[in-house]
Amino acid sequence: MSQKQFAVRIERQDQPSRPPYWQTFVLDYEPGLNVTSVLQRIAANPTTTDGVKVPPVAYESGCLEEVCGSCTMRINGRVRQACSALVDRLLQDDPTGIELRPMSKFPVVRDLCVDRYRLFRALEKLQCWVPVDGYADMGSGPKQSPDQQEQNYPLSQCMSCGCCLEACPQYQEVAIQRRKDESEKDFEQRRDEELDRHFIGAAAMSQAVLMNSNPTGKALATSRIEAMIAPGGIQNCGKAGNCQAVCPKEIPLMHSWGRANRAATIHVVKKFFDG
């Protein structure tokens, strides 16, 4: 390998039931590359350092500008977005090359692709949407003060990438297999029930706080708080702060946890005195 080349070591997995394995590729250095560009060049010529032609590496990408959150993976041991991980900086930190692995908290579908259904299920559980009666033009909604807008805008930047969940020590992988002779509908219901008992994580919780802060979204505030304090809710948080440290959008997730805990405490106290 010449000085104008660099190695890319990738943890691959052909399908969920197969064991993972490693393959290494060598690429010519080009200025301005990101990890997504690296995977595109490997796909154009998927030949390992041993000279073996292999299937292209499966990965996800969408916006290529750190907005969609689909390209999340572990890069040199750190969870981040492939589109914003620049090769120049990665090689400056580790001249030996680049190591790519899928996220460990979600089931692997193939190679660097994972199933993030659990994340979106948590958003459903906490009803992270603003309720509407219809789609007719009802005019402008209730106004928010500049202070409210400034406090809530950072939370609206969440792209459900899963970085906060990957870094969270309380958030563990949950693998649920479909049983023999079990219908698709029964499996989906059982899967959702099992997932709902596990930790929801920072992403969905922060979105619930955002929805409860919306003048129209407050209509579902009580049911959201009930979901937040149910099994797998905010009481499972160990306050490690890893979620905020790795968030690519620098969302103040620990502050959101504080807001969620305060709302939950007030809700429980009021519920106690109301009988």
N, C-alpha and C positions, 0 to 999 in steps of 0.2 A: 504494500500500500504506500503510495507516494504521499508527499506532504500536501498535495492538492486534492487528496481524497480523505474521506472520513467513513467510519464504520457505523452502521445502524443495527443494533441488536434488538430483536422483537420477540416477545413472548406470544406464541400462536396457539390456537386451539381450534381444531377442525369442526367440532360441534360440542354442545353442552355435555354430552356423556363421555367425551374423549379426554384424555389427560393433556395438559399443556406441554409445549416443547419450545425450544429456542431456535431461531434462525438468524444469521448475520448477513447483512448486505453491505457492499461498499459502493459509495457514490462519489462522483466528482464534485468538488467544492464549487459552489456558485455564491456570490454575495447576494444577500437579501432573501435567502430561503427561509421558509418556516417549516414546521414539522408536516403540515398538510402537503406542502410542495414536495417534501421528501417522500411521502407515501405515494404521491402521484408519479414520481420518477421510478419508484420501485415497481409500481403497477405497470409501467411501460416496459420494464425489463426485469421481471422477477427472477433474478438469478442470484443464488447465494454465493458466499465466498468460496465454496467448494466447487463452483461451476455447475450446480444443479439447477435446472429450470423448475420452479415451483409455482403453484397457484398464487395470484396476486393477494396481497394482504387485505383483508376486509376491515374497513374502518368507516366511520360516519363523518360527514361534514355538510355544512349547509351555507351559511351566510359568508363565511371566511372573514368575518370582521368582529368576532367575539360578541355576537348578539343572540344567535340561536341556541348555543349551549350544547350542540350535538356532538362536538368533537372532543369531549372531555376524556382524558386518559392520564395514566401516570407516565411522566416524562422525566427520566433521570431521578426516579424516586419521589417526584413531587406531582400531585394531582393538579392539572391545569388544562387550558385549551390548546389544542394543536395549532390552531390558526394564528395565535398570538405568541407562540413559543418560537423565537428566532434562533436559527442554527448558529449564527455568529456568537450569540451570548451563551448558548449551551456549550459550544466547543471552548469558549473562553473559560467557563467554569469547570469543564471536564474535557480536556483535549483528547482523551482516549476514544471518544465517540458518544453516541446517543443511545439510550436504552428506552424502549417503549413497552408499556404493559397496559392491559385493560384495567379498569377500576375493579377493586376487590370486593366492594360491598353490594354489587349487583351481579346476577347470573350472567355468565358469558354466553353469548349467542354464537359468535365465531370471531376468532382473532381479537381485534380491539373493539368489537361491537358488543355492547352489553344491553340487557333488558332493564330499562328504567321505569317499568310499570309501577313499581312500589312507590316511587316518588309521586307519580301522577295520581295514584290511588289516595295518597295522603292529602293531596289538594282536594280530591272529591270528598274525603271524610270531613275535612274542615270547611267545606263549601266555600272555596276561595273564588267567589265570583260576586258580582253586584246583581241582585235580583231585579228583574224588570217584569212588568205586566204584559208588555207587548212590544212590537217593533215600530209602532207609529211614532212620528215626531211629536214628542211631548214637551219640546222647548228645553231651555237650559235647566240643569239640575241645581240643587242647593249650592250656594257659594261657599268656598273655603277661604279662610284667612291666609295671608302670605306665610305666617308662621306655621300653620298646618300644612300647607303645600311644601314648605321647605323641610319639614320633619318627615313627611310621607313620600316625597319623590324618590329618595334613595331606595326605599323598599320596592318601588315599582320597577326598578331596573333588573330584578331577579329574572334569570333566563332558564331556571330549572336545569342547570347544568349538572348538578350533583356533586360539585367540589366540596361543599360544606358537609355533605353526608359521608363522602369518602374519608374525610379527615376526622370525623367524629368518633371518639372511642366508644360511645354508647350505641352507635348505629352499627348493627351487625348484619351480615348477609343472611337472608332468609330464602331458602330454596324450597319451593313447593312443587311436587311432582303430581302429575295427573295419575289417578289410580286406574287400574284395569276395569273395563266395563263401566267407567264413570262418564256420564254425558258432559259435553262441553259446558252446558249451563250450570250443572251441579259443581263442576270443577271451579268455574269462575266464582261462584258464590262462596265455596269453601275457601278458596284462595284469598278473597277479599276479607272474609271473617278472620282468617289467621293473620293476615298482614295488619289488620286494624288493631291487633293486640300488641304489636311491636312498636318501637319508638318512631314517632312521626318525623323527627329531625327538624333542623332549623329552617329549611326552605319553605315547607308548608306552613309552619308556625308563623314565620315572618309575613307571609302573604295573608294569613288570617288576621294578623294585627293591622295590615294595610286595609283590608276590607272592612274591618270594624271601625276604622278611622274615617271611612267614607260616609258622608251624610246619608246617602241612599243605602249603602251596604250595611249600615247599622241595623237594618230590619232583621238580619239573621245573626246579630251579635250574640244573643243568648245561646243559640244552638251551636255556634262556633266555639264559644267558651266551654260549653258542655263537652264538646268533642275534644277540646284541648286538655281537659282534666280527666278524660276517660283513660282506661288502661293504654299504656304506650304514649301518654301525653307529656306535658311539659315537666311533670314531676320526675321524669326519667333523665332529664338533663343534668350532667355532672359539672356544668360551668367550666369546661376545659378551655373554651375560647378558640379551639382549632378552626371552627366554622368561619369565624370572622377573619382569622389570619390568612386563610387560603381563598377567600371569596374574590373572584376576578373583578367584580364590580365594587369591591370595598363596601359592601352593605353593612351597616352597624347592627349585626345580628344579635350581639349580646345586649344591646340597648332594646332590641325588639323582645328578647326574652324577658327583660325587666318590665316592659310594658304589658306583656302577656301575663306574667305572674301577678302584677298589680291588679289587672282586670279580673283574673281568676279569683284572687283573694277577696276582692269586693263582691264578686258574684256569689261566692260560697257563704260569706258572712250574711249578705242580704237574704240568700236562700234559707239560711238557718233561722233567722228571725221571722221570715215570712211563713215558716212552717213547711 
